[in-house]
Amino acid sequence: ARQMLEIARRYYLNDQSMVTISEQLGVSRFKVARLLKEARDTGLVQITLHTGGTEDAELGAKLARHLGLRQAIVVEAFGTREEVRHIVGLAAGRHLQRTLRAGETLGLTWGRTLTHMIESLESLPNVQILQLTGHVGSNLRESPIELARRASLIGGNNAKAIMAPLYVESLQAAQALRNQPDIKEVFDLFDTVTTAIAAVGSFAPAADGGANSQFLPLLPLATRERLLATGAIAEVCGLPFRADGSLADPELTEHIFSISAEQLGRIPRVIAIASDPSKAEATLALWRADVISELVVDVDLAEALLSAPAKLTTESS
């Protein structure tokens, strides 16, 4: 163990090569390599990468001024898309914990970044939790119901969930579900939401060519094609929007179990969270729809938003 420690110290801290270590300690290069691997395997040496997490207050203030937002949190984030989502989620969690007040009603949507945010929370004041969308898929970790439940345990108050899918193909079934007392109860409470956390969904591919939207795969192919044909580029709470901020495909919303665009626009504080510069146009579409009051984004997305023409700052009026 002592020899392993000495070899690890020379290799990782003193930047000596394996050849130099072998010659100076009188051991074979094979043994040096084996002991270095064992040092990592046993935890004697732990390698971590700094993937960001620092907030850029100056860039955040600049972005808030550019878009006329109440506040923008911009965080440095590096690595894979999932690592960047994780860092943005942590930043959103810190922001929420700093600013949420007891007695509020907190509305939650769904999304991978939102999942990271909820998992990062250590405490919340005593608030009411409302699920703003129906449930999605079979992944329990990312389920809106599970996110609302976790948040309510942290916040010390009860959560009310929508026990229905986000999308229901049969219009007749959707209408019948809306009349269920437990579902109607949640819908009737939407107007009481004071703060909402909303993940930005984009129909454009991510920078690496991967899918950005978890919403589109929920829809039948014909419905998906019709929606895209309307010019929809963004989604929040299952509500699709065009680039100019108008609601796309109102017929689709009859099949969607979520807060309405009008109700979302009336919430005093909507914090949108997003990462990856490929979501710039979707974020701007939601901003033009006037449903965003605050943003939590990574530096790359912030810079993409700032590069938008200045005239866009007047388009939400």
N, C-alpha and C positions, 0 to 999 in steps of 0.2 A: 504493500500500500504506500509505503514511504517513497519507493522508487517510482511508482505510478504518479504520485503527486509531483515529484521533482520533474519528471518528463512532461507532465501536463503544464506545469508552471513555465518551463522553458519554451514549450511549443506555443501555448496560447498567450502568455503574458510577455515573454521575452522575444517572441517572433523568431525563434530559432528553427531551422529546418530539421527534418528527421535525420538527415545525413550528419549534420553538425552534432545533434544530440547523441547519435550513435557513436560518433568518434570520441566525444568528450566523456561519455559515461562508460564506454567500453562494452556496449551491448549491441546486438544486431539490429539493423533497420527493421527487420520483421518483428522483433520483440517490441521496438518502439511503437510501431503501428498498432500491434495487438494491444498494448497497454493504453494507448490513446483511445482506442475503440472501447475498451473495458471501462475507462474513466467516464466516457459518455454514457455507456449502458448502465452503469451503477449509480449515476447521478453525481459523481464527484465533479464532473464538468457538465454544466448546463449552459446551452447556447440559446440565446433569445435574440430576436430581431426587433428593433424599434420601428414599429409600423405607424407611428404618429399618435394623434390624440390631443395635440396642443391646439388650443383655440387661437385663431387669428382675429383679434378684436378689431384691428384697423380694417381688415378686409370685410369683416362682418358689418361694420358701420357703413362702409362704402356701398355694400350690396343693399343694405336697408334703405339708404338714401336713394339709390338708383331705382329701386322698385317702389319706394314709398311705403315700406313695411314698418310695422312697429318695432321689429327687431329681427336680426339675422345672425345666427350662430354659424360660423365657418370654422371647420376643424381640419387640420392636416391629417391626411390618411394615405397610406401607401400599402401596396401588396395586391393580393387577389381581390376580385369583386366582393367576395364574401368577407374578407378581412376589412375592406373599406366600409361595407355595410355595418359590420360589428362596431367599428370606431365611431361612425356617425350615430348609431344607436346608443352607444355609451354617452356621446355628447348630448343627445336628445334627452336621455334619462337625467343627466346632471342638470340640464336646463329646466326640466319639469320639476325636479325636486327643489330647485331654488325658488321657483315662481308660483307653484300651485298653492292655493290657500284652503284651509279647512272650511267645510260647508259648500264647496263647489260641487258641480256635477261634471265629471270627466267622461268624455266620449272617446271610445277607442275604435279604430278600424282594424285593418289586418295588413300583413306584409312581412317580409323577411327582416327588414330594418327595424320594424316595430317590435318584432319578436326579440331581437337583440336588446332593444331599449327596455322592454319589460323585464327581461332576465337580469339586467344590470341594476334595477332599482333596489335600493336598500330600505327606503321608507317613503311613505307618502302621508300627507295630512289626512284627516278624517273626511273623506269625500265619497260621494255616490258615484258608482261606476256604471256606465251604460255602454252596451255593445251597439255600435251604429250600423253594422252590417250582419247579414246572415252568415252562416258558417260555410267554410270552403274546404273541399277535399277531405282526405282521410288522415292527414298529418296532424296529429293531436298537438304537437309542439307549436305549430303555427296557426292553430285554430283560433278564430276570434273569441270563441267561448272560453278557451283555455287562457287566452291573454287577459280577458276580463276577470276571470276567476283569480289568476295570480295577482293582478293589480289590486283586487279587492282585499286579498289577504295581506298585502303590504300596506294598503291604505286603511285597514281597520274598519271598513264598512261593507255593505252588501253590494253585489253586482247583479244587474239585470241583463239577461242575454236573450237574443232572438233565436228561438229554437226552430229555425227553418234555414234552408240553403240560401246562399246569396242569389242564385239564379234558379228559377223554376220554369221549366219549358212550357208546361201546360198553363195557359192563362186561366182556365177554370180552377185548376188546383191552386194557383197563386191567389186568386180572389177568395177562395175558401179559407186558405191559411191566414190571410189578412184579418179575417173575422174571428180567428181564435182569440179568446180573452187574454191568454198569456202573451201572445205576440202583439195584440192591440195595445196592451198595457205599456210595452216598451215604446212603441211608435208614439203613443200619447205623451211620453216623457221627453221626446227629442227636443221640444222647445225649451226644456229646462237646462240644457247643456250650456255650461259657461266656458269650458275649455275642451277642445278636441285635438287629438293627435291623429294626423292623416298621412298615410304613406302615398307618395306620388307614383302612379302607375303610368308607364309609357308604352305605346304600341310600336315605337321604333326599336330596332335591335340595339343591344349594348355595344360599347366600343370594341369588345372582342368578338362581336358577331353573335353572341348568345342572346337568348330570349330575355326581354325586360319585363314582360307582362305575365303575371300569374292569372289575370282575369280572362284574357282571350281564350285560353284552352278550356275554360269552363263552358264556352258557348258552342252550340252546334255549328258545323261548318257554314251552312247557309246564313245563319244569323251573324256569324263572325264576318263573312264577306259583305253582308249588307251594312254592318256597322262601319267597316273600314271604307266602304264606298261613300258613306256620308261625310267623310273627311275627319272622322274621329282620330285623335292622336294621343289623347291622355285619358286617364281614369283615376277617380278617387271615390272611395266608398261604393264602387260598382257603377258610378255615374260617368258616362263617356262625354268628353268635351272636344270640340274642334279647336283649331289653332287660334281662332278669334275669341275664344271663351264661351261660345254658344253651346248649349246642351245638344249633343248629337243623338239622333234616333230616339225620340220620346217614347216610341212604341216599345222599345226594349226595356225602359224603366218600369213598365207595367209588370215585367217578369222579375224585377230586381227587388230584393228585400233589404232595404237600407234607408237611411235618412234621405230626404229629398234635397235637390240642389238649392231650393229656396230656403229650407230649414238650415242647411249647412252655411249658407250665406248670412244667416241671421245670428249665428253663434258669435259671441263677442270676441273669442280668441281661438283661431284655428292655426295650429302649429303643423306645418307640412314638413316632412322629412324625406330626403332623397339623397342619392349618391350616384356618381358616374356622369360625366358631361353629356352622355347620350340622352339624359333626361331633361336637358335644358329646355327644349321646345315644349315638352309636356308640362314642365313647371311653369313656364310662361303662359301656357294656355289656361292653367288653373288660376294663375294670378290675374289674367284678363277676365276670367269668370268672376273675379272678386270674391273668391272663397278662401283666400290665404291672408292671414295677418302676420304670421311669423314663419321663418324658415330655419331649418337645421340641415346643412349640406357640407360636403367636402370641398376642399380648395379648388379642385379641378372643375367641379360643377359651378361653383361660385364664379370662377373666371369666365366660364362659358356664358353664364347669365349676364355678366357685366359686359361681355363683348356684343350683346344684342344692341341694335340701333337705339339711340337715346329716345327716338320718337315713340318707342314702345311704352315708355313710362306714362303716356297720356291715353293709351288705348283702353284702359280699364274704365274710363269715364263714359 
